[in-house]
Amino acid sequence: MREGIEIALRVNNAGRSVTVPADETLLETLRERLALTGAKRGCNQGVCGACTVSVDGRPMRACLSLTANCAGAEIVTIEGVARDGMLGRIQMALEQTGAVQCGFCTSGMVIAAEALLRANPQPSAAEVQAGISGNLCRCSGYRTIVDAVLLAAAGGRG
């Protein structure tokens, strides 16, 4: 049995305390200890982006981030994007444009797009492409995803 260390996190606007082995990834902690399964285990090598979460406002690969290195951090997962039962702006735009097929990449894509729009509220299509380039989608293509992010940037007006 691996020895554990106690870590305090703020996850989706709630204080959480977990005891984890020093080598446990944030993805393992979120999925297995906190039952937040929206961040997906895809490649488990930081390539696909399916595990992307926001850590202190920056998109990060949870499969490459040690929980111990996130002590005291503000973490937002896809479960924390919707507020009061209302989808977030990217989620609504993805729905409106029909940009989601299997949905495996969606949580990471939403987190990456939210970070992009925080940094650049009115991006061009090329900037959206660059902003989500670390997130792979294997079934829908990227045109409708880019359209959705541009729609969200425009305030949801088509």
Secondary structure as UniProt FT lines:
FT   STRAND          4..11
FT   TURN            12..13
FT   STRAND          14..21
FT   TURN            22..23
FT   HELIX           26..28
FT   HELIX           29..33
FT   TURN            50..51
FT   STRAND          52..55
FT   TURN            56..57
FT   STRAND          58..61
FT   TURN            62..64
FT   HELIX           67..70
FT   TURN            71..72
FT   STRAND          74..76
FT   HELIX           78..80
FT   TURN            84..85
FT   HELIX           89..97
FT   TURN            104..105
FT   HELIX           106..119
FT   HELIX           125..131
FT   TURN            132..134
FT   HELIX           143..153
FT   TURN            154..155
//
